[in-house]
Structure formats: structure tokens, C-alpha cells
Amino acid sequence: MSNKPPSARSTAKDVFSYLLMIIMLYVGVVFFITLLWQYINVQFPDPLEFYYTQSASLIRNAISALLIVWPVFLLISWSINRDLLADKIKESIWVRKWLLYLTLFAAAITIIVDLISLTNSFLGGELTTRFVLKVIAILVVAIAVLWFYLWELRRDVVKKTNGHKIGAIISSLLIVGWIVAGFFIVGTPNQQRAIRFDEQRVYDLQSIQGEVISYWIQKEALPANLDTLKNSITGYVAPLDPISATPYVYTVKSNLEFLLCASFATDTAATSLATGYKDRAMVYPYGYGGGQNSWDHGIGRVCFTRTIDPELYRDKSQVPQVY
């Protein structure tokens, strides 16, 4: 039979509090590093990474998580510290010792693996600014966690200290600062909504362009208007503008040339995440934005001129698939 006093046993509240705190810490650290990594990706784009929209999505996810997770972590940490001040014996409960040492173990392993990765890349001559900055980001965060929880395990829990308050203020300022920086990169919620509507408009124009080319291949003539593209078998109907619900502008310029026009709310040059991406032409299957085509646009009405190359579609078996 255990001789521990009742107050030394972990209560359901203790288990809940420490588990929640540690989980929130891990989630917060992962998303904070994710945020830092995506900023590095934006500022130092890799030429081998073609699409940049994933960085914007990950930044939004990280910001959303940190806005919820970190306040919960600070609140539950404050509650735990209040309990420790009220009852010193709680510093020796198993759930506290195990989870704090588990956190130290995870931080130490992260630092070791991070340094191994850095050394291996250095010896292989593969060091880049982008890679080094990512390694430093992980290293700094892991060392900060390791140092703080080493101090937490060694301190006198009944002695009042400003350590937690200072840690909370510094970490919160860093997170808020990076979140604000994120809005400058991905834009405000209203800007993001406008960008998504413009992306839908581009997708619609690509769809119409593909149908026009398919029509020309089958009949060797451009459709007179968008209503001509209606197909009762495939069910295709030319899409409408997602906000105004008005038809896109389609104009036949010659027997091989046509215009597609739409009104946009954003400028692709301004909404691109980095100059390394904004000047790079997107590649699509021919007829959907590729080859001669670019879908960069400014604000307002923009028209895209498309000219069909008859030599490319001499064989009618090359009809592009429209989904």
C-alpha cells in the first residue's frame, strides 16, 4: 500500500491539465515552425517547387491554429502554476514529471536530429540559405522549449517568479508578430476571398477555352457564341461569373482567333507570394492555359487573346479531355 499523502496523488484534474498543456504546447510549436518555414519558402523560393499556393494555405492553417492553441496553452499553464503555488507537493506528481521529461526528451531529440541534418548537408555541399534558415528556426524553438522546461523542473514552485510571465509575454509577442506578418503575405480574409473568386474565374475561362478548342477540332470553325457550346450529352454549359452570375465575354476575332474576357477583383502581380513565383508562367495542358497562354491579370476587365494552331490539332484523336 502506498504511503504517499493524498495530495501527492495525481487527480483527474491534474491529468487533464497537464495533458492539455503538453498537447497545446506541441501543436503550437509545430504550427509556429510551420509558419516560419512558409515565410522562408516565400522569401527564398525553390525553383524546383512550381506551385506557391500551398504556402498560402499552410500559413492560413498555422495562423488559425496559433490564434486558438496558444491562448489555451497560456491559460492552462497559468492554472497549473496556481495549483503548484497552493500545494507544493503537486510538483512531484507523476503526470507532471513524466510529461515534462517527455517534453525535454522530444526537444533534445529534435536538436540532435536538426544538427545531424545540418552537418550532413554541409558535408554534402548542399547548404542553401533556405535550408540553413529552416534548421535555425527549428534549433532556436527547440532550445527555447528545452531551456524553459529544464528551468521549470528545477525551480522552487512555491517561490513567486516572473519567469512564466516573461515567457508568456515574449512568446505571445513573437507569435502575434509573425501572425501580423502573415496577413501581409496571404492578405486579409476579405482579400483571400477575392483571390479565390478570381481563381474561380480563371478556372472558368480555362474550361470555356477547352470547349472552344474541342468545338473547333470537331467542326473546324469557332463557335459563334457561348450558347453554341451547350451539350445535352455531356451536360456542359458555359459557367457564369461566380459573383455577378453574368456570362463571360467571348468574342470571335477571326477563324482561328478568339477573346475571353472577365472582370477581376485582384492583381496577380500583387497577390503573388514572392517575385520568384509571380514571374513564372503556369503550365497547363494545351487548351487549358498552357503553351502560348497566360492567365495573369490586373484589376478590372481583362481580355485574353487565344489563337488556335491548326497544325497542333491536325489529328482529331488529340481532342483534349474536358472534365
One Martini backbone bead per residue (centre of mass of N, CA, C, O) as a GRO file, in nm:
protein
  323
    1MET     BB    1   0.096   0.035   0.022
    2SER     BB    2   0.080   0.359  -0.008
    3ASN     BB    3   0.247   0.654   0.158
    4LYS     BB    4   0.114   0.866   0.017
    5PRO     BB    5  -0.021   1.143   0.016
    6PRO     BB    6  -0.307   1.250  -0.125
    7SER     BB    7  -0.173   1.514  -0.260
    8ALA     BB    8   0.037   1.330  -0.444
    9ARG     BB    9  -0.183   1.261  -0.621
   10SER     BB   10  -0.327   1.220  -0.923
   11THR     BB   11  -0.568   1.384  -1.064
   12ALA     BB   12  -0.791   1.437  -1.305
   13LYS     BB   13  -0.711   1.734  -1.332
   14ASP     BB   14  -0.408   1.693  -1.373
   15VAL     BB   15  -0.417   1.522  -1.627
   16PHE     BB   16  -0.574   1.720  -1.797
   17SER     BB   17  -0.386   1.967  -1.774
   18TYR     BB   18  -0.116   1.841  -1.877
   19LEU     BB   19  -0.216   1.727  -2.143
   20LEU     BB   20  -0.318   1.992  -2.259
   21MET     BB   21  -0.057   2.152  -2.241
   22ILE     BB   22   0.127   1.965  -2.413
   23ILE     BB   23  -0.043   1.957  -2.667
   24MET     BB   24  -0.046   2.265  -2.714
   25LEU     BB   25   0.256   2.291  -2.735
   26TYR     BB   26   0.308   2.106  -2.976
   27VAL     BB   27   0.114   2.241  -3.172
   28GLY     BB   28   0.231   2.527  -3.153
   29VAL     BB   29   0.520   2.458  -3.246
   30VAL     BB   30   0.452   2.335  -3.521
   31PHE     BB   31   0.301   2.590  -3.634
   32PHE     BB   32   0.531   2.791  -3.595
   33ILE     BB   33   0.732   2.648  -3.780
   34THR     BB   34   0.552   2.651  -4.025
   35LEU     BB   35   0.543   2.956  -4.049
   36LEU     BB   36   0.847   3.001  -4.084
   37TRP     BB   37   0.886   2.818  -4.333
   38GLN     BB   38   0.692   2.975  -4.524
   39TYR     BB   39   0.848   3.239  -4.519
   40ILE     BB   40   1.100   3.115  -4.643
   41ASN     BB   41   0.966   3.016  -4.904
   42VAL     BB   42   0.888   3.302  -4.999
   43GLN     BB   43   1.178   3.444  -4.985
   44PHE     BB   44   1.307   3.138  -5.080
   45PRO     BB   45   1.253   3.010  -5.356
   46ASP     BB   46   1.210   2.711  -5.527
   47PRO     BB   47   1.248   2.624  -5.856
   48LEU     BB   48   1.120   2.324  -5.808
   49GLU     BB   49   0.875   2.482  -5.699
   50PHE     BB   50   0.593   2.565  -5.865
   51TYR     BB   51   0.388   2.600  -5.640
   52TYR     BB   52   0.250   2.854  -5.400
   53THR     BB   53  -0.035   2.800  -5.260
   54GLN     BB   54   0.051   2.621  -5.017
   55SER     BB   55   0.173   2.841  -4.840
   56ALA     BB   56  -0.087   2.999  -4.791
   57SER     BB   57  -0.240   2.765  -4.659
   58LEU     BB   58  -0.037   2.711  -4.424
   59ILE     BB   59  -0.050   2.991  -4.302
   60ARG     BB   60  -0.350   2.986  -4.234
   61ASN     BB   61  -0.341   2.735  -4.053
   62ALA     BB   62  -0.136   2.843  -3.847
   63ILE     BB   63  -0.290   3.092  -3.757
   64SER     BB   64  -0.547   2.950  -3.662
   65ALA     BB   65  -0.410   2.772  -3.448
   66LEU     BB   66  -0.262   2.992  -3.275
   67LEU     BB   67  -0.518   3.161  -3.193
   68ILE     BB   68  -0.610   2.909  -3.009
   69VAL     BB   69  -0.376   2.743  -2.871
   70TRP     BB   70  -0.207   2.954  -2.710
   71PRO     BB   71  -0.419   3.059  -2.508
   72VAL     BB   72  -0.470   2.779  -2.386
   73PHE     BB   73  -0.185   2.730  -2.286
   74LEU     BB   74  -0.165   2.978  -2.098
   75LEU     BB   75  -0.410   2.914  -1.922
   76ILE     BB   76  -0.325   2.626  -1.819
   77SER     BB   77  -0.055   2.718  -1.701
   78TRP     BB   78  -0.171   2.910  -1.493
   79SER     BB   79  -0.338   2.695  -1.340
   80ILE     BB   80  -0.099   2.516  -1.257
   81ASN     BB   81   0.065   2.732  -1.101
   82ARG     BB   82  -0.153   2.783  -0.891
   83ASP     BB   83  -0.151   2.495  -0.771
   84LEU     BB   84   0.151   2.494  -0.687
   85LEU     BB   85   0.132   2.732  -0.486
   86ALA     BB   86  -0.090   2.583  -0.304
   87ASP     BB   87   0.078   2.290  -0.368
   88LYS     BB   88   0.390   2.159  -0.354
   89ILE     BB   89   0.343   1.843  -0.390
   90LYS     BB   90   0.265   1.863  -0.703
   91GLU     BB   91   0.562   1.849  -0.823
   92SER     BB   92   0.562   1.507  -0.780
   93ILE     BB   93   0.378   1.420  -0.978
   94TRP     BB   94   0.378   1.203  -1.237
   95VAL     BB   95   0.255   1.372  -1.473
   96ARG     BB   96   0.460   1.597  -1.460
   97LYS     BB   97   0.727   1.447  -1.489
   98TRP     BB   98   0.671   1.287  -1.751
   99LEU     BB   99   0.588   1.524  -1.943
  100LEU     BB  100   0.839   1.702  -1.905
  101TYR     BB  101   1.050   1.484  -1.988
  102LEU     BB  102   0.925   1.435  -2.265
  103THR     BB  103   0.980   1.721  -2.367
  104LEU     BB  104   1.286   1.711  -2.334
  105PHE     BB  105   1.329   1.474  -2.521
  106ALA     BB  106   1.207   1.600  -2.779
  107ALA     BB  107   1.397   1.846  -2.787
  108ALA     BB  108   1.666   1.691  -2.797
  109ILE     BB  109   1.611   1.526  -3.054
  110THR     BB  110   1.565   1.769  -3.238
  111ILE     BB  111   1.846   1.891  -3.210
  112ILE     BB  112   2.010   1.650  -3.307
  113VAL     BB  113   1.877   1.610  -3.585
  114ASP     BB  114   1.929   1.896  -3.684
  115LEU     BB  115   2.243   1.880  -3.670
  116ILE     BB  116   2.276   1.637  -3.854
  117SER     BB  117   2.148   1.765  -4.104
  118LEU     BB  118   2.346   2.002  -4.125
  119THR     BB  119   2.608   1.835  -4.147
  120ASN     BB  120   2.531   1.667  -4.394
  121SER     BB  121   2.491   1.909  -4.587
  122PHE     BB  122   2.773   2.024  -4.557
  123LEU     BB  123   2.930   1.767  -4.657
  124GLY     BB  124   2.747   1.770  -4.936
  125GLY     BB  125   2.713   2.072  -5.045
  126GLU     BB  126   2.377   2.166  -4.970
  127LEU     BB  127   2.382   2.452  -4.883
  128THR     BB  128   2.124   2.685  -4.802
  129THR     BB  129   1.951   2.943  -4.699
  130ARG     BB  130   1.685   2.797  -4.665
  131PHE     BB  131   1.789   2.559  -4.493
  132VAL     BB  132   1.931   2.710  -4.263
  133LEU     BB  133   1.680   2.864  -4.161
  134LYS     BB  134   1.519   2.612  -4.084
  135VAL     BB  135   1.720   2.500  -3.880
  136ILE     BB  136   1.722   2.747  -3.695
  137ALA     BB  137   1.425   2.747  -3.621
  138ILE     BB  138   1.426   2.474  -3.478
  139LEU     BB  139   1.659   2.524  -3.281
  140VAL     BB  140   1.543   2.767  -3.124
  141VAL     BB  141   1.279   2.637  -3.029
  142ALA     BB  142   1.400   2.386  -2.887
  143ILE     BB  143   1.582   2.540  -2.687
  144ALA     BB  144   1.357   2.698  -2.549
  145VAL     BB  145   1.204   2.454  -2.441
  146LEU     BB  146   1.433   2.318  -2.289
  147TRP     BB  147   1.506   2.550  -2.100
  148PHE     BB  148   1.230   2.601  -1.964
  149TYR     BB  149   1.182   2.298  -1.851
  150LEU     BB  150   1.433   2.289  -1.682
  151TRP     BB  151   1.353   2.525  -1.502
  152GLU     BB  152   1.081   2.406  -1.407
  153LEU     BB  153   1.209   2.151  -1.257
  154ARG     BB  154   1.411   2.334  -1.061
  155ARG     BB  155   1.218   2.503  -0.933
  156ASP     BB  156   1.046   2.681  -0.690
  157VAL     BB  157   0.703   2.663  -0.676
  158VAL     BB  158   0.653   2.869  -0.418
  159LYS     BB  159   0.818   3.071  -0.571
  160LYS     BB  160   0.801   3.365  -0.691
  161THR     BB  161   0.779   3.441  -1.050
  162ASN     BB  162   0.850   3.592  -1.382
  163GLY     BB  163   0.901   3.367  -1.595
  164HIS     BB  164   0.615   3.314  -1.708
  165LYS     BB  165   0.547   3.600  -1.791
  166ILE     BB  166   0.783   3.644  -1.981
  167GLY     BB  167   0.729   3.399  -2.164
  168ALA     BB  168   0.442   3.485  -2.251
  169ILE     BB  169   0.515   3.757  -2.376
  170ILE     BB  170   0.728   3.671  -2.582
  171SER     BB  171   0.566   3.451  -2.731
  172SER     BB  172   0.325   3.634  -2.806
  173LEU     BB  173   0.481   3.846  -2.968
  174LEU     BB  174   0.593   3.654  -3.179
  175ILE     BB  175   0.325   3.541  -3.282
  176VAL     BB  176   0.186   3.806  -3.352
  177GLY     BB  177   0.402   3.905  -3.546
  178TRP     BB  178   0.379   3.664  -3.751
  179ILE     BB  179   0.079   3.697  -3.808
  180VAL     BB  180   0.093   3.980  -3.925
  181ALA     BB  181   0.288   3.899  -4.150
  182GLY     BB  182   0.088   3.703  -4.284
  183PHE     BB  183  -0.114   3.920  -4.389
  184PHE     BB  184   0.093   4.042  -4.594
  185ILE     BB  185   0.099   3.777  -4.765
  186VAL     BB  186  -0.214   3.655  -4.775
  187GLY     BB  187  -0.402   3.839  -4.641
  188THR     BB  188  -0.704   3.906  -4.587
  189PRO     BB  189  -1.003   3.759  -4.583
  190ASN     BB  190  -1.111   3.938  -4.817
  191GLN     BB  191  -0.873   3.892  -5.009
  192GLN     BB  192  -0.896   3.584  -5.022
  193ARG     BB  193  -1.178   3.579  -5.146
  194ALA     BB  194  -1.105   3.735  -5.402
  195ILE     BB  195  -0.894   3.534  -5.503
  196ARG     BB  196  -1.083   3.287  -5.527
  197PHE     BB  197  -1.269   3.414  -5.738
  198ASP     BB  198  -1.045   3.454  -5.952
  199GLU     BB  199  -0.971   3.157  -5.974
  200GLN     BB  200  -1.249   3.074  -6.080
  201ARG     BB  201  -1.241   3.245  -6.337
  202VAL     BB  202  -0.999   3.106  -6.462
  203TYR     BB  203  -1.119   2.826  -6.466
  204ASP     BB  204  -1.356   2.899  -6.650
  205LEU     BB  205  -1.187   2.994  -6.893
  206GLN     BB  206  -1.047   2.725  -6.936
  207SER     BB  207  -1.303   2.566  -6.995
  208ILE     BB  208  -1.395   2.726  -7.239
  209GLN     BB  209  -1.142   2.692  -7.408
  210GLY     BB  210  -1.158   2.384  -7.433
  211GLU     BB  211  -1.436   2.383  -7.581
  212VAL     BB  212  -1.356   2.551  -7.823
  213ILE     BB  213  -1.138   2.360  -7.928
  214SER     BB  214  -1.318   2.113  -7.958
  215TYR     BB  215  -1.508   2.242  -8.160
  216TRP     BB  216  -1.299   2.302  -8.380
  217ILE     BB  217  -1.205   2.010  -8.427
  218GLN     BB  218  -1.490   1.904  -8.520
  219LYS     BB  219  -1.569   2.180  -8.724
  220GLU     BB  220  -1.360   2.400  -8.815
  221ALA     BB  221  -1.496   2.608  -8.604
  222LEU     BB  222  -1.604   2.864  -8.434
  223PRO     BB  223  -1.804   2.961  -8.208
  224ALA     BB  224  -2.032   3.214  -8.196
  225ASN     BB  225  -2.107   3.124  -7.895
  226LEU     BB  226  -2.169   2.996  -7.582
  227ASP     BB  227  -2.438   2.848  -7.651
  228THR     BB  228  -2.301   2.647  -7.858
  229LEU     BB  229  -2.164   2.465  -7.617
  230LYS     BB  230  -2.399   2.317  -7.561
  231ASN     BB  231  -2.444   1.983  -7.401
  232SER     BB  232  -2.664   1.720  -7.354
  233ILE     BB  233  -2.463   1.485  -7.296
  234THR     BB  234  -2.242   1.626  -7.100
  235GLY     BB  235  -2.371   1.904  -6.971
  236TYR     BB  236  -2.257   2.154  -7.094
  237VAL     BB  237  -2.208   2.484  -6.946
  238ALA     BB  238  -2.134   2.789  -6.937
  239PRO     BB  239  -2.002   2.968  -6.713
  240LEU     BB  240  -2.035   3.195  -6.448
  241ASP     BB  241  -2.002   3.444  -6.260
  242PRO     BB  242  -1.974   3.404  -5.912
  243ILE     BB  243  -2.122   3.690  -5.851
  244SER     BB  244  -2.299   3.811  -6.104
  245ALA     BB  245  -2.402   3.580  -6.307
  246THR     BB  246  -2.250   3.641  -6.567
  247PRO     BB  247  -2.131   3.621  -6.864
  248TYR     BB  248  -1.876   3.567  -7.040
  249VAL     BB  249  -1.657   3.696  -7.270
  250TYR     BB  250  -1.707   3.616  -7.623
  251THR     BB  251  -1.481   3.659  -7.911
  252VAL     BB  252  -1.461   3.667  -8.255
  253LYS     BB  253  -1.181   3.751  -8.471
  254SER     BB  254  -1.144   3.474  -8.626
  255ASN     BB  255  -1.099   3.153  -8.743
  256LEU     BB  256  -0.852   3.135  -8.490
  257GLU     BB  257  -0.962   3.381  -8.311
  258PHE     BB  258  -1.005   3.467  -7.955
  259LEU     BB  259  -1.195   3.597  -7.679
  260LEU     BB  260  -1.148   3.632  -7.317
  261CYS     BB  261  -1.356   3.774  -7.055
  262ALA     BB  262  -1.300   3.946  -6.732
  263SER     BB  263  -1.370   4.044  -6.394
  264PHE     BB  264  -1.140   4.163  -6.156
  265ALA     BB  265  -1.022   4.212  -5.803
  266THR     BB  266  -0.723   4.132  -5.876
  267ASP     BB  267  -0.360   4.117  -5.871
  268THR     BB  268  -0.122   3.891  -5.944
  269ALA     BB  269   0.131   4.062  -5.876
  270ALA     BB  270   0.025   4.131  -5.574
  271THR     BB  271  -0.064   3.818  -5.481
  272SER     BB  272   0.196   3.712  -5.489
  273LEU     BB  273   0.431   3.569  -5.273
  274ALA     BB  274   0.669   3.593  -5.497
  275THR     BB  275   0.890   3.681  -5.739
  276GLY     BB  276   0.969   3.383  -5.801
  277TYR     BB  277   0.657   3.333  -5.901
  278LYS     BB  278   0.516   3.568  -6.064
  279ASP     BB  279   0.718   3.516  -6.330
  280ARG     BB  280   0.587   3.236  -6.357
  281ALA     BB  281   0.467   3.021  -6.573
  282MET     BB  282   0.196   2.839  -6.612
  283VAL     BB  283   0.131   2.488  -6.655
  284TYR     BB  284  -0.074   2.342  -6.904
  285PRO     BB  285  -0.270   2.198  -7.088
  286TYR     BB  286  -0.357   2.232  -7.388
  287GLY     BB  287  -0.636   2.460  -7.359
  288TYR     BB  288  -0.571   2.537  -7.021
  289GLY     BB  289  -0.306   2.756  -7.023
  290GLY     BB  290  -0.090   2.682  -7.222
  291GLY     BB  291   0.193   2.769  -7.372
  292GLN     BB  292   0.063   3.066  -7.496
  293ASN     BB  293  -0.053   3.094  -7.208
  294SER     BB  294  -0.200   3.348  -6.988
  295TRP     BB  295  -0.353   3.448  -6.651
  296ASP     BB  296  -0.273   3.718  -6.604
  297HIS     BB  297  -0.397   3.991  -6.390
  298GLY     BB  298  -0.586   4.256  -6.320
  299ILE     BB  299  -0.792   4.507  -6.245
  300GLY     BB  300  -1.071   4.421  -6.397
  301ARG     BB  301  -1.093   4.417  -6.727
  302VAL     BB  302  -0.992   4.110  -6.898
  303CYS     BB  303  -0.823   3.998  -7.195
  304PHE     BB  304  -0.784   3.691  -7.387
  305THR     BB  305  -0.578   3.581  -7.637
  306ARG     BB  306  -0.662   3.322  -7.881
  307THR     BB  307  -0.469   3.089  -8.086
  308ILE     BB  308  -0.505   2.850  -8.317
  309ASP     BB  309  -0.324   2.555  -8.402
  310PRO     BB  310  -0.372   2.343  -8.660
  311GLU     BB  311  -0.120   2.156  -8.638
  312LEU     BB  312  -0.182   2.042  -8.351
  313TYR     BB  313  -0.495   1.936  -8.463
  314ARG     BB  314  -0.488   1.737  -8.706
  315ASP     BB  315  -0.550   1.519  -8.503
  316LYS     BB  316  -0.862   1.425  -8.368
  317SER     BB  317  -0.748   1.245  -8.123
  318GLN     BB  318  -0.654   1.532  -7.965
  319VAL     BB  319  -0.880   1.568  -7.778
  320PRO     BB  320  -0.951   1.731  -7.513
  321GLN     BB  321  -1.019   1.672  -7.188
  322VAL     BB  322  -1.333   1.727  -7.022
  323TYR     BB  323  -1.442   1.782  -6.667
   0.00000   0.00000   0.00000
